[in-house]
Amino acid sequence: MSATESSHSGSALAADAASSGRLRRTVFPAGNRMRLLPLVGATYFMVAGGPYGLEDIIGMAGYGRALLLLAILPLLWSLPTALMVGELASSIPAEGGFYVWVHRAMGPFWGFQEAWLSLAASVFDMAIYPTLFVLYLGRLAPSWVAGWRGTLWEVAVVAGCALWNLSGARTVGRSSVTLFCVLLAPFAVLIAAGFWTWLHAVHGMGVGLGAGALLQPVSAPDLAGAVSVTLWNYMGWDNASTVAQEVQNPQQNYPRAMLGATALVAATYILPLLAVGLAGLAPAEFSTGAWTDAARTLAGPLLALSVVAGGMVNGVGMFNPLMMSYSRLPFAMARDGQAPGVLLRHNRRGVPWVSVVACAAIWGLALRFSFERLISIDLVLYGASLLLEFAALVLLRLREPHLERPFRVPGGTGGAIALGVAPAGLIAFAMWAARDERILGLNALLFAALIGLAGAVLYALMAAAKREKRKAA
């Protein structure tokens, strides 16, 4: 790098820092920023939201393989992503998170694609959580969700979370900690009941129970499907980065939150599965909603009712912080001139309320789409955006070696490159596993590719419109 280039790079960094500081002081009040524990809680719900969603892994792979997947994949998928987010979020704690990283490392075109892929994936992902809320509410009161009433409840979840978000990141983070405790309380009882049943079996008081139950086979194993569902249940670590300027001391709190949430997610996935497996419940009986039946079998109807209520908490608990995360992307894009300026409007708590309302409206319109189980599409779109983030990690190491990095992935540039190898391999596997799936008559991978291509076309149209506007001026 020449002296002129070095000077220009230093000036750009100083300008970025000054602009970021002004934005943080003027838009995001200091009293409304998340501390470490709320950030951990919000991150947990952006990724997991409790053991709900693991049932299909058990039904596809059996207990033994499911436990191996849940124990190994965090090391290959979650930990590398958490480390990457820890470095980039602490070194560039900007509102918009991963969009800003890619934009800074690779330019405006790729920054736009990063945001586009993430927002497109959100359309397929966010409709799941109001649907889960209604599914579990229907187990409590079927008449309440019959016909059009179910749709009204879904809309109510979207609208309620939008209002919740308008109170600010600090409120969303604190409520995530509360919902975490409420959600997992029934599973703490379920885990205790499962281990108690196993201990009785070990002492000869049960029949067909014990550690051998973990080896029960399933009649139609689907290991590829189980891997895809496990990846889906472990994705979303980068979502917390988009609210970086609404976090207190982000340079220190992001790495801590990533590592803490990784441990929490792994524990709250593995322990319930291990407990019901040791208790001898047949893996073939597990599908979506089967935790309720497991609770009833091991501890009775009251615990089953609590697990059902927890399913409703899961739907709201995941939707709420994810709305906070995704709504910051249009705001950050508008700041860079890549989206309409109206999206910059914010309330006195620093919440970009126009962006929140716009995202809520889009997800509300998508509620009736039958996208709930399109995990493959979600994985492919999310995976493409994740690969851009790993590329940004490496490019920023090369182009901005003197960037202050309070947390650094060890191993130099080689370590940064190696960090993305396992996630890239798993994304390739997910694409291979989805090769025969079809959506709207199209191959699932072709469908995902068309969505990605639409982002490039939209960027080109916007760039052409800007050029015409400059000519007219």
DRENDO-1510 file (C-alpha; in Angstrom, 1 decimal, always signed):
<recs>
REC; n; res; u; v; w
REC; 1; MET; +0.0; +0.0; +0.0 .
REC; 2; SER; +1.4; +3.4; -1.0 .
REC; 3; ALA; +1.7; +6.3; +1.4 .
REC; 4; THR; -1.1; +8.1; -0.4 .
REC; 5; GLU; -3.4; +5.0; -0.2 .
REC; 6; SER; -2.5; +4.6; +3.5 .
REC; 7; SER; -3.3; +8.2; +4.2 .
REC; 8; HIS; -6.6; +7.9; +2.3 .
REC; 9; SER; -7.5; +4.7; +4.2 .
REC; 10; GLY; -6.8; +6.3; +7.5 .
REC; 11; SER; -8.9; +9.3; +6.6 .
REC; 12; ALA; -11.8; +7.1; +5.6 .
REC; 13; LEU; -11.5; +5.1; +8.8 .
REC; 14; ALA; -11.5; +8.4; +10.8 .
REC; 15; ALA; -14.5; +9.6; +8.9 .
REC; 16; ASP; -16.4; +6.4; +9.5 .
REC; 17; ALA; -15.6; +6.5; +13.2 .
REC; 18; ALA; -16.7; +10.1; +13.4 .
REC; 19; SER; -19.9; +9.4; +11.5 .
REC; 20; SER; -20.7; +6.3; +13.6 .
REC; 21; GLY; -20.1; +8.3; +16.8 .
REC; 22; ARG; -22.4; +11.1; +15.7 .
REC; 23; LEU; -25.1; +8.7; +14.7 .
REC; 24; ARG; -24.8; +6.8; +18.0 .
REC; 25; ARG; -25.1; +10.1; +20.1 .
REC; 26; THR; -27.9; +11.6; +18.1 .
REC; 27; VAL; -30.1; +8.6; +17.3 .
REC; 28; PHE; -29.6; +6.0; +20.0 .
REC; 29; PRO; -30.1; +7.3; +23.6 .
REC; 30; ALA; -27.5; +6.0; +26.1 .
REC; 31; GLY; -30.3; +5.0; +28.5 .
REC; 32; ASN; -31.9; +2.7; +25.9 .
REC; 33; ARG; -28.9; +0.5; +25.1 .
REC; 34; MET; -28.7; -3.3; +25.9 .
REC; 35; ARG; -26.3; -4.6; +28.4 .
REC; 36; LEU; -24.6; -8.0; +28.2 .
REC; 37; LEU; -27.3; -10.2; +29.7 .
REC; 38; PRO; -30.2; -8.8; +27.5 .
REC; 39; LEU; -27.9; -9.2; +24.5 .
REC; 40; VAL; -27.3; -12.8; +25.4 .
REC; 41; GLY; -31.1; -13.3; +25.8 .
REC; 42; ALA; -31.9; -11.6; +22.5 .
REC; 43; THR; -29.2; -13.6; +20.7 .
REC; 44; TYR; -30.5; -16.9; +22.2 .
REC; 45; PHE; -34.0; -16.3; +20.8 .
REC; 46; MET; -32.6; -15.2; +17.4 .
REC; 47; VAL; -30.9; -18.6; +17.1 .
REC; 48; ALA; -32.8; -21.1; +19.2 .
REC; 49; GLY; -35.9; -20.2; +21.3 .
REC; 50; GLY; -35.7; -23.4; +23.3 .
REC; 51; PRO; -35.9; -27.1; +22.2 .
REC; 52; TYR; -38.9; -26.5; +20.0 .
REC; 53; GLY; -38.1; -27.6; +16.5 .
REC; 54; LEU; -35.8; -30.5; +17.5 .
REC; 55; GLU; -38.5; -33.1; +17.3 .
REC; 56; ASP; -38.1; -33.8; +13.6 .
REC; 57; ILE; -34.3; -34.4; +14.1 .
REC; 58; ILE; -35.2; -37.2; +16.6 .
REC; 59; GLY; -37.8; -38.7; +14.3 .
REC; 60; MET; -35.4; -38.6; +11.3 .
REC; 61; ALA; -32.2; -39.8; +13.0 .
REC; 62; GLY; -33.0; -41.4; +16.3 .
REC; 63; TYR; -31.6; -40.3; +19.7 .
REC; 64; GLY; -28.0; -41.4; +19.3 .
REC; 65; ARG; -27.4; -39.7; +15.9 .
REC; 66; ALA; -29.5; -36.7; +16.9 .
REC; 67; LEU; -27.3; -36.2; +20.0 .
REC; 68; LEU; -24.1; -36.5; +17.9 .
REC; 69; LEU; -25.5; -33.9; +15.4 .
REC; 70; LEU; -26.4; -31.5; +18.2 .
REC; 71; ALA; -23.0; -31.9; +19.9 .
REC; 72; ILE; -20.8; -31.8; +16.8 .
REC; 73; LEU; -22.5; -29.3; +14.5 .
REC; 74; PRO; -22.1; -26.4; +17.0 .
REC; 75; LEU; -18.3; -26.9; +16.7 .
REC; 76; LEU; -18.4; -26.8; +12.9 .
REC; 77; TRP; -21.2; -24.3; +12.3 .
REC; 78; SER; -22.1; -22.2; +15.4 .
REC; 79; LEU; -18.7; -21.6; +16.9 .
REC; 80; PRO; -17.0; -20.4; +13.7 .
REC; 81; THR; -19.9; -18.1; +13.0 .
REC; 82; ALA; -19.9; -16.8; +16.6 .
REC; 83; LEU; -16.2; -16.1; +16.4 .
REC; 84; MET; -16.5; -14.3; +13.1 .
REC; 85; VAL; -19.4; -12.2; +14.5 .
REC; 86; GLY; -17.4; -11.5; +17.6 .
REC; 87; GLU; -14.5; -10.1; +15.7 .
REC; 88; LEU; -16.4; -8.1; +13.1 .
REC; 89; ALA; -19.1; -6.8; +15.6 .
REC; 90; SER; -16.4; -5.6; +18.1 .
REC; 91; SER; -14.2; -4.0; +15.4 .
REC; 92; ILE; -17.0; -2.4; +13.4 .
REC; 93; PRO; -19.9; -1.9; +15.9 .
REC; 94; ALA; -22.2; -0.2; +13.3 .
REC; 95; GLU; -25.9; -0.2; +13.1 .
REC; 96; GLY; -26.7; -2.6; +10.3 .
REC; 97; GLY; -24.1; -5.1; +11.4 .
REC; 98; PHE; -23.3; -7.7; +8.7 .
REC; 99; TYR; -24.6; -5.5; +5.9 .
REC; 100; VAL; -22.0; -2.8; +6.9 .
REC; 101; TRP; -19.2; -5.3; +7.1 .
REC; 102; VAL; -19.8; -6.7; +3.6 .
REC; 103; HIS; -20.4; -3.1; +2.2 .
REC; 104; ARG; -17.1; -1.9; +3.8 .
REC; 105; ALA; -15.1; -5.0; +2.7 .
REC; 106; MET; -16.5; -5.6; -0.8 .
REC; 107; GLY; -18.3; -2.5; -1.9 .
REC; 108; PRO; -21.9; -1.3; -2.3 .
REC; 109; PHE; -23.0; -4.0; -4.7 .
REC; 110; TRP; -22.2; -6.8; -2.4 .
REC; 111; GLY; -23.4; -4.9; +0.6 .
REC; 112; PHE; -26.8; -4.6; -1.1 .
REC; 113; GLN; -26.8; -8.3; -2.0 .
REC; 114; GLU; -26.0; -9.2; +1.7 .
REC; 115; ALA; -29.0; -7.2; +2.9 .
REC; 116; TRP; -31.2; -8.5; +0.1 .
REC; 117; LEU; -30.5; -12.1; +0.8 .
REC; 118; SER; -31.1; -11.7; +4.5 .
REC; 119; LEU; -34.3; -9.8; +4.0 .
REC; 120; ALA; -35.5; -12.4; +1.4 .
REC; 121; ALA; -34.7; -15.2; +3.8 .
REC; 122; SER; -36.7; -13.4; +6.5 .
REC; 123; VAL; -39.9; -13.7; +4.4 .
REC; 124; PHE; -39.5; -17.5; +4.5 .
REC; 125; ASP; -38.4; -17.5; +8.2 .
REC; 126; MET; -40.6; -15.0; +10.0 .
REC; 127; ALA; -43.9; -16.5; +9.0 .
REC; 128; ILE; -43.0; -19.6; +11.0 .
REC; 129; TYR; -43.2; -18.0; +14.4 .
REC; 130; PRO; -46.7; -16.6; +14.4 .
REC; 131; THR; -47.8; -20.0; +13.0 .
REC; 132; LEU; -46.1; -21.8; +15.9 .
REC; 133; PHE; -47.9; -19.5; +18.3 .
REC; 134; VAL; -51.2; -20.4; +16.8 .
REC; 135; LEU; -50.4; -24.1; +16.6 .
REC; 136; TYR; -49.8; -24.3; +20.3 .
REC; 137; LEU; -52.7; -22.0; +21.2 .
REC; 138; GLY; -54.9; -24.4; +19.2 .
REC; 139; ARG; -53.8; -27.2; +21.6 .
REC; 140; LEU; -55.1; -25.2; +24.5 .
REC; 141; ALA; -58.3; -23.9; +22.9 .
REC; 142; PRO; -59.0; -25.3; +19.4 .
REC; 143; SER; -62.1; -23.1; +18.8 .
REC; 144; TRP; -60.0; -20.0; +19.3 .
REC; 145; VAL; -57.9; -20.7; +16.2 .
REC; 146; ALA; -60.5; -22.2; +13.9 .
REC; 147; GLY; -60.8; -20.7; +10.4 .
REC; 148; TRP; -60.1; -17.0; +10.2 .
REC; 149; ARG; -59.5; -16.7; +13.9 .
REC; 150; GLY; -56.0; -18.4; +13.5 .
REC; 151; THR; -55.1; -15.7; +10.9 .
REC; 152; LEU; -56.2; -13.0; +13.3 .
REC; 153; TRP; -54.0; -14.4; +16.0 .
REC; 154; GLU; -51.0; -14.5; +13.7 .
REC; 155; VAL; -51.6; -10.8; +12.7 .
REC; 156; ALA; -51.9; -10.0; +16.4 .
REC; 157; VAL; -48.5; -11.5; +17.0 .
REC; 158; VAL; -46.9; -9.4; +14.2 .
REC; 159; ALA; -48.6; -6.2; +15.3 .
REC; 160; GLY; -47.9; -6.8; +19.0 .
REC; 161; CYS; -44.2; -7.4; +18.4 .
REC; 162; ALA; -44.1; -4.3; +16.2 .
REC; 163; LEU; -45.5; -2.2; +19.1 .
REC; 164; TRP; -43.1; -4.0; +21.5 .
REC; 165; ASN; -40.1; -3.1; +19.2 .
REC; 166; LEU; -41.1; +0.6; +19.2 .
REC; 167; SER; -40.1; +0.7; +22.9 .
REC; 168; GLY; -36.5; +0.1; +22.0 .
REC; 169; ALA; -33.7; -2.5; +22.0 .
REC; 170; ARG; -33.2; -2.4; +25.7 .
REC; 171; THR; -36.8; -3.4; +26.3 .
REC; 172; VAL; -36.7; -6.2; +23.7 .
REC; 173; GLY; -33.4; -7.5; +25.3 .
REC; 174; ARG; -34.8; -7.4; +28.8 .
REC; 175; SER; -38.0; -9.1; +27.8 .
REC; 176; SER; -35.9; -11.8; +26.1 .
REC; 177; VAL; -34.3; -12.7; +29.4 .
REC; 178; THR; -37.7; -13.0; +31.1 .
REC; 179; LEU; -39.1; -15.1; +28.2 .
REC; 180; PHE; -36.0; -17.3; +28.4 .
REC; 181; CYS; -36.8; -18.2; +32.0 .
REC; 182; VAL; -40.5; -18.7; +31.4 .
REC; 183; LEU; -39.9; -20.8; +28.3 .
REC; 184; LEU; -37.3; -23.2; +29.8 .
REC; 185; ALA; -38.9; -23.7; +33.2 .
REC; 186; PRO; -41.2; -26.6; +32.0 .
REC; 187; PHE; -38.2; -28.2; +30.3 .
REC; 188; ALA; -36.2; -28.1; +33.5 .
REC; 189; VAL; -39.0; -30.2; +35.0 .
REC; 190; LEU; -39.1; -32.4; +32.0 .
REC; 191; ILE; -35.3; -33.0; +32.1 .
REC; 192; ALA; -35.5; -33.9; +35.8 .
REC; 193; ALA; -38.4; -36.3; +35.2 .
REC; 194; GLY; -36.6; -37.9; +32.3 .
REC; 195; PHE; -33.4; -38.5; +34.4 .
REC; 196; TRP; -35.5; -39.7; +37.3 .
REC; 197; THR; -37.2; -42.3; +35.1 .
REC; 198; TRP; -33.8; -43.4; +33.8 .
REC; 199; LEU; -32.4; -43.8; +37.3 .
REC; 200; HIS; -35.3; -46.0; +38.3 .
REC; 201; ALA; -34.6; -48.1; +35.2 .
REC; 202; VAL; -31.0; -48.4; +36.1 .
REC; 203; HIS; -32.0; -49.8; +39.4 .
REC; 204; GLY; -34.3; -52.4; +37.8 .
REC; 205; MET; -37.6; -50.6; +38.4 .
REC; 206; GLY; -38.3; -50.0; +34.6 .
REC; 207; VAL; -38.7; -52.3; +31.6 .
REC; 208; GLY; -36.9; -51.4; +28.4 .
REC; 209; LEU; -35.4; -48.2; +29.7 .
REC; 210; GLY; -31.9; -47.1; +30.4 .
REC; 211; ALA; -29.0; -46.0; +28.3 .
REC; 212; GLY; -29.7; -48.6; +25.6 .
REC; 213; ALA; -32.9; -46.6; +24.7 .
REC; 214; LEU; -30.6; -44.0; +23.0 .
REC; 215; LEU; -29.8; -46.7; +20.4 .
REC; 216; GLN; -33.5; -47.3; +19.4 .
REC; 217; PRO; -33.6; -47.2; +15.6 .
REC; 218; VAL; -36.2; -45.3; +13.5 .
REC; 219; SER; -38.1; -47.1; +10.7 .
REC; 220; ALA; -37.3; -44.6; +7.9 .
REC; 221; PRO; -34.0; -42.7; +8.8 .
REC; 222; ASP; -33.3; -39.5; +6.9 .
REC; 223; LEU; -29.8; -38.4; +8.0 .
REC; 224; ALA; -29.5; -35.7; +5.4 .
REC; 225; GLY; -32.8; -34.2; +6.4 .
REC; 226; ALA; -31.7; -34.3; +10.1 .
REC; 227; VAL; -28.5; -32.4; +9.3 .
REC; 228; SER; -30.5; -29.7; +7.4 .
REC; 229; VAL; -32.9; -29.3; +10.3 .
REC; 230; THR; -30.0; -29.2; +12.8 .
REC; 231; LEU; -28.3; -26.5; +10.8 .
REC; 232; TRP; -31.5; -24.5; +10.6 .
REC; 233; ASN; -31.9; -24.8; +14.4 .
REC; 234; TYR; -28.3; -23.5; +14.9 .
REC; 235; MET; -28.4; -20.5; +12.5 .
REC; 236; GLY; -28.8; -16.8; +13.1 .
REC; 237; TRP; -25.8; -15.8; +15.1 .
REC; 238; ASP; -25.1; -12.8; +13.0 .
REC; 239; ASN; -28.6; -11.3; +13.5 .
REC; 240; ALA; -27.7; -9.7; +16.8 .
REC; 241; SER; -25.0; -7.6; +15.0 .
REC; 242; THR; -27.5; -5.3; +13.3 .
REC; 243; VAL; -28.2; -3.4; +16.6 .
REC; 244; ALA; -24.6; -2.8; +17.5 .
REC; 245; GLN; -25.0; +0.9; +18.2 .
REC; 246; GLU; -27.9; +0.1; +20.6 .
REC; 247; VAL; -25.6; -2.1; +22.7 .
REC; 248; GLN; -23.6; -0.9; +25.6 .
REC; 249; ASN; -19.9; -1.4; +25.1 .
REC; 250; PRO; -20.3; -3.5; +22.0 .
REC; 251; GLN; -16.5; -4.1; +21.6 .
REC; 252; GLN; -16.5; -6.2; +24.7 .
REC; 253; ASN; -20.1; -7.4; +24.9 .
REC; 254; TYR; -20.5; -9.0; +21.5 .
REC; 255; PRO; -17.7; -11.6; +21.8 .
REC; 256; ARG; -19.0; -12.5; +25.3 .
REC; 257; ALA; -22.6; -12.7; +24.2 .
REC; 258; MET; -21.7; -14.9; +21.2 .
REC; 259; LEU; -19.8; -17.4; +23.3 .
REC; 260; GLY; -22.3; -17.4; +26.1 .
REC; 261; ALA; -25.3; -17.9; +23.8 .
REC; 262; THR; -23.4; -20.7; +22.0 .
REC; 263; ALA; -23.1; -22.6; +25.2 .
REC; 264; LEU; -26.7; -21.9; +26.3 .
REC; 265; VAL; -28.1; -23.1; +22.9 .
REC; 266; ALA; -26.1; -26.3; +22.9 .
REC; 267; ALA; -27.1; -27.1; +26.5 .
REC; 268; THR; -30.8; -26.4; +26.1 .
REC; 269; TYR; -30.9; -28.5; +23.0 .
REC; 270; ILE; -28.9; -31.5; +24.2 .
REC; 271; LEU; -30.2; -31.9; +27.8 .
REC; 272; PRO; -33.9; -32.3; +27.0 .
REC; 273; LEU; -33.2; -34.7; +24.1 .
REC; 274; LEU; -30.8; -36.8; +26.3 .
REC; 275; ALA; -33.4; -36.9; +29.1 .
REC; 276; VAL; -36.3; -38.2; +27.0 .
REC; 277; GLY; -34.0; -40.6; +25.2 .
REC; 278; LEU; -32.8; -42.1; +28.4 .
REC; 279; ALA; -36.3; -42.3; +29.7 .
REC; 280; GLY; -37.1; -44.7; +26.8 .
REC; 281; LEU; -39.6; -42.7; +24.7 .
REC; 282; ALA; -39.8; -44.1; +21.2 .
REC; 283; PRO; -38.0; -41.8; +18.7 .
REC; 284; ALA; -40.4; -42.7; +15.9 .
REC; 285; GLU; -43.1; -40.8; +17.9 .
REC; 286; PHE; -41.3; -37.5; +17.6 .
REC; 287; SER; -42.5; -34.9; +15.2 .
REC; 288; THR; -43.5; -31.2; +15.5 .
REC; 289; GLY; -45.3; -30.7; +18.9 .
REC; 290; ALA; -44.2; -34.0; +20.4 .
REC; 291; TRP; -42.6; -32.4; +23.4 .
REC; 292; THR; -46.1; -32.0; +24.8 .
REC; 293; ASP; -46.7; -35.8; +24.6 .
REC; 294; ALA; -43.3; -36.4; +26.2 .
REC; 295; ALA; -44.2; -34.1; +29.1 .
REC; 296; ARG; -47.5; -35.8; +29.6 .
REC; 297; THR; -45.9; -39.3; +29.6 .
REC; 298; LEU; -43.1; -38.4; +32.0 .
REC; 299; ALA; -44.8; -36.0; +34.4 .
REC; 300; GLY; -48.5; -35.6; +33.7 .
REC; 301; PRO; -51.0; -33.2; +32.1 .
REC; 302; LEU; -50.0; -30.1; +34.1 .
REC; 303; LEU; -46.4; -30.2; +32.7 .
REC; 304; ALA; -47.9; -30.9; +29.2 .
REC; 305; LEU; -50.0; -27.8; +29.5 .
REC; 306; SER; -46.9; -25.8; +30.5 .
REC; 307; VAL; -45.0; -27.1; +27.5 .
REC; 308; VAL; -47.8; -26.0; +25.3 .
REC; 309; ALA; -47.8; -22.5; +26.8 .
REC; 310; GLY; -44.0; -22.5; +26.3 .
REC; 311; GLY; -44.6; -23.1; +22.6 .
REC; 312; MET; -46.6; -19.9; +22.4 .
REC; 313; VAL; -43.8; -18.1; +24.3 .
REC; 314; ASN; -41.3; -19.6; +21.7 .
REC; 315; GLY; -43.2; -18.1; +18.8 .
REC; 316; VAL; -43.4; -14.6; +20.3 .
REC; 317; GLY; -39.9; -14.8; +21.9 .
REC; 318; MET; -38.2; -15.6; +18.5 .
REC; 319; PHE; -40.3; -13.2; +16.4 .
REC; 320; ASN; -39.7; -10.2; +18.6 .
REC; 321; PRO; -35.9; -9.9; +18.6 .
REC; 322; LEU; -35.7; -11.0; +15.0 .
REC; 323; MET; -38.0; -8.1; +14.1 .
REC; 324; MET; -35.6; -5.8; +15.9 .
REC; 325; SER; -32.7; -7.3; +14.0 .
REC; 326; TYR; -34.1; -7.3; +10.5 .
REC; 327; SER; -35.7; -3.9; +10.7 .
REC; 328; ARG; -32.3; -2.3; +11.2 .
REC; 329; LEU; -31.2; -3.4; +7.7 .
REC; 330; PRO; -33.5; -1.1; +5.7 .
REC; 331; PHE; -32.5; +1.7; +8.1 .
REC; 332; ALA; -28.8; +1.1; +7.4 .
REC; 333; MET; -29.4; +0.8; +3.7 .
REC; 334; ALA; -31.3; +4.1; +3.6 .
REC; 335; ARG; -28.4; +5.7; +5.5 .
REC; 336; ASP; -26.1; +4.6; +2.5 .
REC; 337; GLY; -28.6; +5.8; -0.1 .
REC; 338; GLN; -29.5; +2.2; -1.1 .
REC; 339; ALA; -33.1; +2.4; +0.2 .
REC; 340; PRO; -35.8; +5.2; +0.4 .
REC; 341; GLY; -34.8; +8.0; +2.9 .
REC; 342; VAL; -38.1; +7.7; +4.7 .
REC; 343; LEU; -36.8; +4.5; +6.3 .
REC; 344; LEU; -34.4; +6.7; +8.3 .
REC; 345; ARG; -37.2; +8.1; +10.5 .
REC; 346; HIS; -36.9; +7.1; +14.1 .
REC; 347; ASN; -38.6; +7.8; +17.4 .
REC; 348; ARG; -37.2; +9.3; +20.5 .
REC; 349; ARG; -35.9; +5.9; +21.7 .
REC; 350; GLY; -33.8; +5.6; +18.5 .
REC; 351; VAL; -36.1; +2.9; +16.9 .
REC; 352; PRO; -36.4; +3.2; +13.1 .
REC; 353; TRP; -40.2; +3.0; +13.3 .
REC; 354; VAL; -40.9; +3.3; +9.5 .
REC; 355; SER; -38.6; +0.3; +8.9 .
REC; 356; VAL; -40.3; -1.7; +11.7 .
REC; 357; VAL; -43.7; -1.0; +10.3 .
REC; 358; ALA; -42.6; -1.8; +6.7 .
REC; 359; CYS; -41.0; -5.1; +7.7 .
REC; 360; ALA; -44.1; -6.0; +9.8 .
REC; 361; ALA; -46.4; -5.3; +6.8 .
REC; 362; ILE; -44.3; -7.6; +4.5 .
REC; 363; TRP; -44.2; -10.4; +7.0 .
REC; 364; GLY; -47.9; -10.0; +7.7 .
REC; 365; LEU; -48.7; -10.4; +4.0 .
REC; 366; ALA; -46.6; -13.6; +3.9 .
REC; 367; LEU; -48.4; -15.3; +6.8 .
REC; 368; ARG; -50.7; -17.3; +4.6 .
REC; 369; PHE; -47.9; -18.6; +2.4 .
REC; 370; SER; -47.1; -22.3; +2.9 .
REC; 371; PHE; -43.5; -21.6; +3.7 .
REC; 372; GLU; -43.3; -23.0; +7.2 .
REC; 373; ARG; -41.3; -26.0; +6.3 .
REC; 374; LEU; -39.1; -24.6; +3.5 .
REC; 375; ILE; -36.0; -25.0; +5.6 .
REC; 376; SER; -33.9; -25.7; +2.5 .
REC; 377; ILE; -34.7; -22.2; +1.0 .
REC; 378; ASP; -34.0; -20.5; +4.3 .
REC; 379; LEU; -30.7; -22.3; +4.6 .
REC; 380; VAL; -29.6; -21.6; +1.0 .
REC; 381; LEU; -30.4; -17.8; +1.2 .
REC; 382; TYR; -29.0; -17.5; +4.7 .
REC; 383; GLY; -25.9; -19.6; +3.7 .
REC; 384; ALA; -25.1; -17.3; +0.8 .
REC; 385; SER; -25.2; -14.2; +3.0 .
REC; 386; LEU; -23.1; -16.0; +5.7 .
REC; 387; LEU; -20.4; -16.8; +3.1 .
REC; 388; LEU; -20.2; -13.1; +2.2 .
REC; 389; GLU; -19.7; -12.4; +5.9 .
REC; 390; PHE; -16.8; -14.8; +6.1 .
REC; 391; ALA; -15.3; -13.3; +2.9 .
REC; 392; ALA; -15.6; -9.9; +4.5 .
REC; 393; LEU; -13.7; -11.1; +7.6 .
REC; 394; VAL; -10.8; -12.2; +5.4 .
REC; 395; LEU; -10.8; -9.1; +3.1 .
REC; 396; LEU; -10.9; -6.7; +6.0 .
REC; 397; ARG; -7.9; -8.6; +7.5 .
REC; 398; LEU; -6.0; -8.0; +4.2 .
REC; 399; ARG; -7.2; -4.4; +3.4 .
REC; 400; GLU; -7.4; -2.9; +6.9 .
REC; 401; PRO; -4.7; -4.7; +8.9 .
REC; 402; HIS; -4.5; -1.8; +11.4 .
REC; 403; LEU; -8.2; -1.8; +12.1 .
REC; 404; GLU; -8.6; -2.0; +15.9 .
REC; 405; ARG; -9.9; -5.4; +16.7 .
REC; 406; PRO; -10.8; -5.8; +20.5 .
REC; 407; PHE; -11.5; -9.4; +19.8 .
REC; 408; ARG; -9.5; -11.3; +17.1 .
REC; 409; VAL; -9.9; -14.8; +15.7 .
REC; 410; PRO; -6.6; -16.4; +16.3 .
REC; 411; GLY; -4.3; -17.6; +13.5 .
REC; 412; GLY; -3.8; -14.5; +11.4 .
REC; 413; THR; -5.3; -14.3; +7.9 .
REC; 414; GLY; -4.9; -18.0; +7.6 .
REC; 415; GLY; -7.0; -18.6; +10.7 .
REC; 416; ALA; -9.7; -16.3; +9.3 .
REC; 417; ILE; -9.8; -18.2; +6.0 .
REC; 418; ALA; -9.8; -21.6; +7.8 .
REC; 419; LEU; -12.7; -20.4; +10.0 .
REC; 420; GLY; -15.1; -20.4; +7.1 .
REC; 421; VAL; -14.2; -23.8; +5.7 .
REC; 422; ALA; -16.6; -26.0; +7.8 .
REC; 423; PRO; -19.6; -23.6; +7.4 .
REC; 424; ALA; -19.0; -23.5; +3.7 .
REC; 425; GLY; -18.9; -27.3; +3.5 .
REC; 426; LEU; -22.1; -27.6; +5.5 .
REC; 427; ILE; -23.9; -25.0; +3.3 .
REC; 428; ALA; -22.8; -27.0; +0.2 .
REC; 429; PHE; -24.2; -30.1; +1.9 .
REC; 430; ALA; -27.5; -28.4; +2.6 .
REC; 431; MET; -27.7; -27.4; -1.1 .
REC; 432; TRP; -27.0; -31.0; -2.1 .
REC; 433; ALA; -29.7; -32.2; +0.3 .
REC; 434; ALA; -32.2; -29.8; -1.3 .
REC; 435; ARG; -31.4; -30.8; -4.9 .
REC; 436; ASP; -34.7; -32.7; -5.4 .
REC; 437; GLU; -37.1; -30.3; -3.5 .
REC; 438; ARG; -39.5; -28.3; -5.6 .
REC; 439; ILE; -41.3; -25.0; -4.9 .
REC; 440; LEU; -44.0; -23.5; -7.0 .
REC; 441; GLY; -43.1; -26.1; -9.7 .
REC; 442; LEU; -39.4; -25.0; -9.7 .
REC; 443; ASN; -36.3; -26.8; -8.3 .
REC; 444; ALA; -35.6; -25.4; -4.9 .
REC; 445; LEU; -32.1; -24.4; -5.7 .
REC; 446; LEU; -33.2; -22.7; -8.9 .
REC; 447; PHE; -35.9; -20.9; -6.9 .
REC; 448; ALA; -33.2; -19.6; -4.5 .
REC; 449; ALA; -30.9; -18.6; -7.4 .
REC; 450; LEU; -33.7; -16.6; -9.0 .
REC; 451; ILE; -34.2; -14.7; -5.7 .
REC; 452; GLY; -30.5; -14.0; -5.5 .
REC; 453; LEU; -30.5; -12.8; -9.2 .
REC; 454; ALA; -33.5; -10.5; -8.4 .
REC; 455; GLY; -31.3; -8.7; -5.9 .
REC; 456; ALA; -28.6; -8.0; -8.6 .
REC; 457; VAL; -31.3; -6.8; -11.1 .
REC; 458; LEU; -32.9; -4.5; -8.4 .
REC; 459; TYR; -29.5; -3.0; -7.7 .
REC; 460; ALA; -28.8; -2.4; -11.4 .
REC; 461; LEU; -32.2; -0.7; -11.8 .
REC; 462; MET; -31.6; +1.5; -8.7 .
REC; 463; ALA; -28.2; +2.5; -10.0 .
REC; 464; ALA; -29.6; +3.4; -13.4 .
REC; 465; ALA; -32.3; +5.5; -11.8 .
REC; 466; LYS; -29.7; +7.4; -9.7 .
REC; 467; ARG; -27.7; +8.1; -12.9 .
REC; 468; GLU; -30.8; +9.4; -14.6 .
REC; 469; LYS; -31.6; +11.6; -11.6 .
REC; 470; ARG; -28.1; +13.1; -11.6 .
REC; 471; LYS; -28.3; +13.8; -15.3 .
REC; 472; ALA; -31.6; +15.5; -14.9 .
REC; 473; ALA; -30.2; +17.7; -12.1 .
</recs>
